[in-house]
Amino acid sequence: WSISPANINISGYGSGSGTVSVTAPEGGSWSIDFASNAFNLNASPSSGTGPNSSVTIDADNDSGQSGIHSIDIYLKNGSTIVDTATVKVRITSKL
């Protein structure tokens, strides 16, 4: 079981996306959860089965946040956390 980290860049009050790779055993059922609901983070798809999947992580900056934020992302098999990675959200101001 493994999940890769992602970097997401957002300009001002915008949105962005990044990609993580999920590796699970053949037929293994997985889902993704976040440690924080900041930026309206969501994963598409948010669940699936092994062995390998590409998942798009979307983030919206709808509350004027700035700077760099690190948010833990959890790969789960049922309710068990089987791996953890970090989504780094970097927000730059609009020009």
Helices and strands as residue ranges (DSSP letters): E 2-3, E 6-11, E 15-23, E 29-34, G 38-40, E 42-44, E 47-49, E 52-60, E 67-77, E 80-92
